[in-house]
Amino acid sequence: MRKDLVSELRTRETVVSMFLFVVLAMVVFHYAFTVPGGGRISLLTGGMLWVVFVFGALLGLNRSFAHEKDEGCLDGLLLCPVDRVTIFLAKMTANLVFLGLIQLVAVPLFALLFVPGRMVSQLPAFVVLIALADLGIAALGTLLATISMNTRARDLLLPIVFLPLVIPLLIAAASGTSALLSGGAGFGALLGRLAFLLVYDGVFLVLAYGTYDVAIGE
C-alpha cells in the first residue's frame, strides 16, 4: 500500500485522471440537468453522482496493477513470504484512498452545483453511505482487476465484468442519496440500503479472501 501511495505522489497519473473525469462529468451534468426555469432535476442527481464515482473509480482500477504487470514487480510480490490476501488488502486500501481523495473534492462540488444548502444536514448519513459503497467498489474492483490483469484486453475486460456486478451497489447508493436529498430523515431513510451495502461488502470481501490466492497466482 505504501508503495502504491508513494508512487502516486510522484507520478499523480491515477488521481489526476480520476479528478479531471469527475469534475468534467459534473460540469456537463450540471448544465444538462438545469431546466429552462432555472431549477434542477434533483431526483436524478443521486444517480448521476454515483455513475460519475463508479466510472471515475474504473480509471483508477484499470491502473491498479499496471506497474506490477508491466515492470515485472508482480513476481517479486508473489515471492514475498506473506499471505497473498495481504496483497489484496493493500491494493484495496490504496484504491479506497484514491477514491476518497477524489470524493473530498467531488462531494463539495456536487453540493455547490446541484443541492446548495441541502447537503449539510444530511452529511453524517451521507458519509456512512459513501464509506460502505466505496468499500464495495474497492473490494469488487480490486478482485476483478487482479483477474483481468493477465489478459490482453484488460482495459476492456475489467469494465465489462465490473459494471454488471456493481449495479446492485449502484442502485442502493443512488437511491439512498436521492432519498437524503429529497428530505429523507437521515439514517432512518437509509437503514435498508445500508444493510444491503453491508451484506454486499461482506460477500465480496469473503469471496476475495477465499479466491485471491488462486486469482493472483494464475
C-alpha positions in Angstrom: 0.0 0.0 0.0 2.8 2.4 0.9 4.5 1.6 -2.4 1.3 2.5 -4.3 0.8 5.7 -2.4 4.4 6.9 -2.8 4.3 6.0 -6.5 1.1 8.0 -6.9 2.6 11.0 -5.1 5.5 11.0 -7.5 3.5 10.5 -10.8 0.0 11.6 -9.9 -1.3 9.8 -13.0 -4.1 8.0 -11.4 -5.6 10.6 -9.1 -5.3 13.4 -11.7 -7.1 11.4 -14.4 -9.8 10.5 -12.0 -10.1 14.0 -10.8 -10.4 15.5 -14.3 -13.0 13.0 -15.3 -15.2 13.6 -12.2 -15.0 17.4 -12.5 -15.7 17.4 -16.2 -18.6 15.0 -15.8 -20.2 17.0 -13.1 -19.9 20.3 -15.0 -21.5 18.6 -18.0 -24.4 17.1 -15.9 -24.8 20.5 -14.2 -25.8 22.1 -17.5 -27.7 19.0 -18.8 -29.9 18.8 -15.6 -30.7 22.5 -15.4 -34.2 23.1 -16.7 -35.2 26.4 -18.6 -36.8 27.9 -15.5 -33.6 27.8 -13.6 -34.4 24.8 -11.4 -32.7 21.4 -11.5 -33.9 17.9 -11.8 -32.9 16.9 -8.3 -34.4 13.4 -8.4 -31.8 12.4 -11.0 -28.7 13.9 -9.3 -28.2 11.0 -6.8 -27.9 8.5 -9.7 -25.7 10.9 -11.6 -23.3 11.3 -8.7 -22.8 7.5 -8.3 -22.4 6.9 -12.0 -19.6 9.5 -12.0 -18.0 7.9 -9.0 -18.1 4.4 -10.5 -16.7 5.4 -13.8 -14.1 7.5 -12.1 -13.1 4.5 -9.9 -12.7 2.4 -13.1 -10.0 4.7 -14.3 -8.0 4.0 -11.1 -8.8 0.3 -11.1 -7.5 -0.1 -14.6 -4.2 1.3 -13.4 -4.2 -0.7 -10.2 -1.8 -3.5 -11.3 -0.3 -1.7 -14.3 3.1 -1.2 -12.8 3.3 -4.6 -11.3 2.5 -6.3 -14.6 4.4 -4.1 -17.0 7.6 -3.7 -14.9 7.9 -7.3 -13.5 7.1 -6.3 -9.9 4.3 -9.0 -9.7 6.8 -11.8 -9.5 8.5 -10.1 -6.5 5.2 -9.7 -4.8 4.3 -13.3 -5.3 7.7 -14.4 -3.8 7.1 -12.4 -0.6 6.7 -14.7 2.4 3.2 -13.4 3.3 -0.4 -14.5 2.7 -1.4 -13.3 -0.7 -4.6 -11.9 0.7 -2.3 -9.2 2.2 -1.7 -8.0 -1.4 -5.4 -7.8 -1.9 -5.9 -5.8 1.3 -3.1 -3.4 0.4 -4.3 -2.8 -3.1 -7.9 -2.4 -2.0 -6.9 0.1 0.7 -4.9 2.1 -1.9 -7.9 2.2 -4.2 -10.1 3.3 -1.3 -7.6 6.2 -0.6 -7.6 7.3 -4.2 -11.4 7.2 -4.5 -11.7 9.0 -1.2 -9.4 11.8 -2.3 -11.5 12.3 -5.4 -14.7 12.4 -3.3 -13.3 15.1 -1.0 -13.3 17.4 -4.0 -16.3 15.9 -5.8 -18.9 16.0 -3.0 -18.5 19.7 -2.2 -18.6 20.4 -5.9 -21.7 18.3 -6.3 -23.3 20.2 -3.3 -22.4 23.5 -4.8 -23.7 22.7 -8.4 -26.8 20.7 -7.6 -28.0 21.0 -4.0 -26.6 24.2 -2.4 -27.5 24.4 1.2 -29.2 20.9 1.4 -26.3 18.6 2.0 -25.0 19.8 5.4 -27.9 18.5 7.5 -27.6 15.0 5.8 -23.8 14.9 5.9 -23.3 12.2 8.6 -25.7 9.7 6.9 -24.2 10.5 3.5 -20.7 9.9 4.8 -21.7 6.4 6.1 -23.4 5.7 2.8 -20.3 6.7 0.8 -18.0 4.7 3.1 -19.9 1.5 2.7 -20.4 1.9 -1.1 -16.7 2.8 -1.6 -15.7 -0.4 0.3 -17.8 -2.5 -2.1 -16.4 -0.7 -5.1 -12.8 -1.2 -4.0 -13.3 -4.8 -2.9 -15.0 -5.9 -6.1 -12.9 -3.7 -8.4 -9.6 -4.9 -6.9 -10.5 -8.6 -7.2 -11.6 -8.2 -10.8 -8.6 -6.0 -11.7 -6.4 -8.9 -10.4 -8.3 -11.5 -12.5 -8.2 -9.3 -15.7 -4.5 -8.3 -15.2 -3.1 -11.2 -17.2 -5.5 -10.8 -20.2 -4.5 -9.0 -23.4 -7.6 -6.7 -23.3 -7.5 -6.0 -19.6 -8.6 -2.3 -20.1 -11.7 -3.6 -21.9 -12.4 -6.7 -19.9 -12.5 -5.0 -16.5 -15.4 -2.6 -17.3 -17.3 -5.4 -19.0 -17.1 -7.7 -15.9 -17.2 -4.9 -13.2 -20.2 -2.9 -14.3 -22.8 -5.6 -14.2 -21.7 -6.8 -10.8 -21.6 -3.3 -9.3 -25.1 -2.4 -10.5 -26.8 -3.6 -7.2 -24.5 -1.4 -5.2 -25.0 1.5 -7.6 -28.8 1.2 -7.2 -28.6 1.1 -3.4 -26.2 4.0 -3.2 -28.0 6.2 -5.8 -31.5 5.6 -4.3 -30.1 6.3 -0.8 -28.5 9.6 -2.0 -31.8 10.6 -3.7 -33.7 9.8 -0.5 -31.4 12.0 1.5 -31.5 14.9 -1.0 -35.3 14.8 -1.2 -35.6 15.4 2.6 -35.2 11.9 4.0 -34.9 11.6 7.7 -31.2 10.9 7.9 -30.3 7.3 8.9 -33.9 6.3 9.2 -34.3 6.7 5.4 -31.2 4.6 4.8 -31.4 1.6 7.1 -32.4 -0.9 4.4 -29.9 0.4 1.9 -27.1 0.5 4.5 -27.9 -3.1 5.5 -27.8 -4.2 1.8 -24.4 -2.5 1.3 -23.0 -4.2 4.4 -24.1 -7.6 3.0 -22.7 -6.7 -0.5 -19.4 -5.7 1.0 -19.2 -8.8 3.2 -19.9 -11.1 0.2 -17.1 -9.7 -1.9 -14.6 -9.5 0.9 -15.2 -13.1 1.8 -15.1 -14.1 -1.9 -11.8 -12.3 -2.3 -10.4 -13.8 0.8 -11.3 -17.3 -0.4 -10.2 -17.0 -4.0 -7.4 -14.4 -4.1 -4.6 -16.9 -3.8 -5.7 -18.6 -7.0 -6.7 -15.3 -8.7 -3.3 -13.7 -8.4 -1.3 -16.9 -8.8 -2.9 -17.7 -12.1 
